[in-house]
Amino acid sequence: MGTEGANFRVIAGRYRLDARVGRGGMGVVWRATDQLLGRRVAVKELPLDETLSAAEARHQRERTLREAQAVARLSHPHVIVVHDVVEDDERPYIVMELIDGDSLADRIAAHGPVDAREAARIGADLLSALRTAHAAGVLHRDIKPANVIIEDGTDRVVLTDFGIAQVPGASTLTESGSFVGSPEYTAPERMSGAGTGPASDLWSVGALLCAALSGESPFRRDSLSGVVLAVVSEEIRPPAQAAPILPVVQGLLERDPGLRLDAVGAERMLREFLDTGLTLVAKRFGRADHTYSPRSVLATVVLVAAMAVAGVSAAALLVKGGGDGGVVPSSSTPGTSVSTTPPLPTTPSVSTRPTGPPGRSPSPSPSTSSSAAPSPSPTPSSSTSAPVPANSE
């Protein structure tokens, strides 16, 4: 076990845990000191749950090590940096470079939504980071405001918390049927069980841009069934504040992943807006040749409602079956992670339009970028599992 002090604990004989600063997707994050090199670091600790079976404890350890593996293979100024992975008392810890700053979620909560120019800057930097991640075969799968850190002093945008990332060559953590994500930011093809690809991360960036501009995801609803319907079938209405960059938002929120705007095109358009200040010309990015059947949508809603009545946590729904498939019914609480279930038909594309008159927002002062450093996201992302009946569809 780590060395205990009056007000601290040292793990692996080297890293002193000074203060708990928040939680990531599946762990407590500490502000710590690397006593060997004399530098400040962030350490992510997997909480010890005595109620877990040996298999479940192994599953959690694999998840933490997988996060480290996902990030360690990436080198990008807008992705957190992993320094080390250590194990102490059979518990893994990820040692990351420490960032002083707040999550985008906390910044919005404290200061309100950002303007179009700032949203474009954040979006362009995230898309650049994702291009590097996707080129390495890494899918983030949980992009949301709570997992984006804005560094104090530089306003550098840093993508954090790769806790449920998909890494080539690594065994998937959804083999047992558990699927974790944040439903208000989850692409419809993931909910339908059609699989996950780079385009799924891009949908999440589109939803994040809407949240940054308006204060909430366009798919936020008051119930589980409402979120499911909003993501898979209802008309998508970007906020009026998105008007200057509406073509990007529309392109990223295209329901058909094959027609969705790609990272290169989206980043190019956002940087064009940043360079010129001119409102982007809206266009239609395509439409799907198929739609959800009313019966399929109804089956999903009934399933979610039945689980809620049965007392299943809104934070978790379990897939029956393996792989990355499964409907991902959602918590109505933003940023909550859930586990999920059976497939729906391929998701349709619907036209998107702003909810009000277009508007331009004032531009913030420019920011600088340097090499990335990680920081914990203070917003917890919970995940539990519960069995669900098979879809009758």
N, C-alpha and C positions, 0 to 999 in steps of 0.2 A: 504494500500500500504506500501511497505517497507520504513523504515526510510531513508531519503536522507541526505547525508553529502556532504562536499565540493568535495570529490573525491571518495566517496564510497556510497554503499547502504546496509542497513541491512534488511534482510528478517526474518520473523517469530520471530522478536525480539532477534535474536541470531547469525545469520550467516552474517558476513560482506563480501560483494563481493568486493574484492580488485582489481582484474584485469582480463580482459577477455583473455583467453589463447587459445581458439580454439572452434571447433564445433564437436559434436557427430552426430549420425545419424539424430536426429530430435531436436537438441537443442544447445544452446550456453553454453560453459563450462567456469566456472570462477575459478580462484585461490581465495580462501576465507579463512576466519578465524572464527573458532567456538569460540565466545567470552565467552561462558559459561565454556568450558573446556580449552581454551587457546591453541588450536592446529590448524594447517593448514589443510584445507580440499579442495576438489574439489566439486563444486556445478554445477549441470547441470540444466539449465533453459529452459523451453519450450518457444520459442519466441511467443509473442502475435501478432496475425494477425487479425486486425480489420475487414478484409474482410470475415472472416469465419462465417458461420452460427452457430447457437447454437449447432447443431448436429455435425458439423465439429470440433468445439472447444472441445466438449466432447470427440470426437474421439482422438484428440491429447492428452488430459489429460489422457485418458485411456492408451494410448501408453507409456507415461512417467511412469505412475504408474505400468504398466506391466513390464517395464524394471527393475524397482526397485524390484518388486516381484520375477522376474527371478533370479536376482543376489543375493537377500537376502537369498534365500534358499540354496545357494551354499557356501561351505567352502573349499577353495583349494588355495594353494600358488600361482597358476598361473591364478587366477580369481580375478577381482577387488572386493573390499569390500564395501558394502553399509552401511553407518552409520544411515541414517535417511531419511525420506520422509516428506516434509512439504508443506503446501499450503499457499501462500501469495497473496492476491488480486485475488483469484480464479485461481491462476496459480500454478501448482505443481513444486517442485524442488526436485532433488535427491541429497543427500549429501553423498559423497564418500571420501574414503581415497585418499590423493593426492600422485601421483607418479611423481618424477622428472625424465624425460626421453623423448625420441622421439619415434614416431611410427616407425614400421619397414618400412613403406612406405617412411617416411622422411629420415630415415637412408640410405636406398638404393639410394634415390635421391641425398643425400649429399656425400655419400662415395662409391657408387656403390654396386653391388651384393656381397653377402657373399659367403664363400667357403662351400664345402660340409659338413664339420664337424659342422660349425656354423648353417647351415640349418638343419642338423639332430638334433642338440640341441634344436633349436626353435621348430621344428616339434614334437619332443618327448614331450616337455613340454606342447604344445598345445593339443596333443592327450591325455595326462594325465588329463588335465583340462576338456576336452570334455567327457572323461569317467565318471568323477564325475557329470558333467552336465546332460549327457544322463541318468545316473542311477537315477537322480532326476526327470527325465521326461522333462528336459529343452533342447530345440534345439536352437542353436544360430541363424542360418540361414543367417548370414552376415559376415562370416569369410573372412578377406582380410588383406593385410599388414597394411592398415590404422587403423585397429582395434586391432592391436597387439602393445603393448608398451614394449620397452626395457629400463629397469630402469638404470639410471646413477649410476655408482659405483659398482653395483652388476651384471649387465647384466641380471637381472631376467626378464623372459618373462611373460607378463601379458595380458590376453585376456580381452578386454574391449567392451563397446557399445553393450549391449544386447537389443537395442531399438526395434528390430523386432523379439525377441525371442518368441518361442511358449512354453506356460506354461500349464501343465495339469490343468483342472478345471477352466481356465480363458477363457472368451469369446474371440474368435479369432478376430484380428483387420482386417482380410480380408473378413469379412462378407459382406461388401458393395461392394466387387469386387476388392478392391485395393490390390496389392501384391508388396511388396518392397524387393529389394535385389540388389546385385552388380553382374551383369550378367557375367562378365569375370571370376567370382569365383562361379557361381551358377550351381548346378548339373543339368544334362539334364532331370532327372525325374521331377524336379520342373518346368522346362520349358515346359514339355509335359503335365503338369497337373496331373501327376500320384501320387501326394502327396509328403509330406516331412517326412523323418525319420532321424535317427542318421546317416545313410549312406550319406545323402546329405551334412552334415557338413564335413564328411571325404573327399568327393570329393573336397570341398573348400580348405581343408588343402593341398591336392595334388597340386592344382593350385597355392596355396600360396608358396609351396616349389619351384615350377618352377620359380615363380616371384622372390623369394629371391635369387635364384642361377643365374638367367639370367637378372634380372631387369624388367621383364614384364611377364604377364600371357601368357601361350601358346595359349590362345583364343583371344588375342587382335587382332583386325582387324580395317580397316579404315572406316567401315560402320556398321550400325545396322544389316543389313542382313548378313554381313560377320561374325559377332560375333555369330549370331544364327546358321549359318551353321557350324561354327567351333566347337561349343559346341555339337550340336546334330548329326553331320554326318561326318565331315572331319576327316582324319587320325590325331591322336594326336601325336605330335612330341615333347617329352620332350627335354629340352636343353642339349647340350653335357655335361655341368657342372654337370648334375644330375647322371652321370654314376656310381659314387660310391654308390649311394642309389637308383639306377634305379628300382629295384624290388618294393620298397615302393611306388615310384611315379607311376609306372605302376599299382600297385594294388589299389591305391587310386583313380586313374583316369580310373578305369573300368566303362564303361557306364551302365552296368547292376548292379543296387544296390544290387541285390541278390548275385552277384559274387564279389563285391567290398571287398577289404581287410578291416578287421575290426580294431577298434582302438587298441585293445590289441595286435594283431599281428603286426600292423604297428609300435607301440611304442617299442615293443620288438626288432624288427629288427633295428630300429634306434639306440636304446641303445646298441645293439650288435656292431653296426658299431662304435659308440663312444668308446666302451670299447676296441675293438680290432684294429680299424683302417683299417680293411680288407674290401675291396670292396665286397658288397653283391652280391650273385650269382643271375643273372637274371633268371626269370622264367615267364611263361605265366600263368596269373591268371584265364583264362577262356574267353569264347566268348559267345555272345548271339546267340540264335537260330532265331532271327528275325532282321529285318532292317527297317529303315524308307522307305516308298514308295517315289519315286521321286515326286509324286503329293503332298504328305503331306509336304515335305520340301519346294517345290515350293510355296505352299499355305502360309507357314509361311513367306517366303521371300517377296512375293507379299504384304502380310498384312503389314509388317514392312515398305516396300517402300511406300505403299499407305498412311500410317500414316505420314511418313516423308514429303511427298508431301503436305499433308493436313496441315502441319505446327505444328504437334505435337512435343513437346520437345523430344529430344533424351534421356532425363533423365527420362521419364515417359510414360508408356503404361498401360492401365487399363484393367483388366480382366472383361469380361461380365459374371456375375454369381458369386456364393458364394464359400466359402471354400478356401483352399490353392491352388487350381488348377490354371492352366493358363499358356500359353506360356509366357516366360519372354524375349521378345526381348531386346537387350542391347544397351546401349550407347557405343560408341567407346572410350569414355573417361574412363580410369581406375578408379575404385572406385566409379563411379556414380551409384546411386540407381535408379531403375526404377519400374514402375508399369506395369501390364501385362494382357494377354488374352488367347484364347481358346485352348483346348487340342490337342496334337498330339498323334500318336501311341507310344507304349512303346519304349524307347530309346535303341539303339543297343550298343554292345560292339565292340570296334575295337582294333586292336593291337597297341601298343605304342612302339616307338623307339626313341633314341636320335637323335638330328639333326646333330651331328658331332661326331668326335672321342672322346672316353672316356678320362677323365682327372682327376687327383687328385689335390685338392687345399690344400694349407698350412693350418695348424690347428691354430686357435686362442687360446689365453690363456684361461684357464678354468674360469668359472664364478660361483658365489654362488647364492643360492636361499633362500629367506625368505618369510614371510607371505605376501600375495598379497596386493597391494594397487592400486587404480584406477587412471587413468589419462585420460584426454580427448584426443581424436584423432584429431589432427589438420586438418585432411583432411575432408572437408564437404561431406556429403552424401545427395544429394538432392532427393526429391521425389514429383512428381506431378501426376495428373491423367487426363485421357482423354478417352472419349468413343471410342470403336472400333467396327467395324462390326463383325458379327459372321463368323466363319470360314466356308467356303463352303464345306470343306472336309467332 
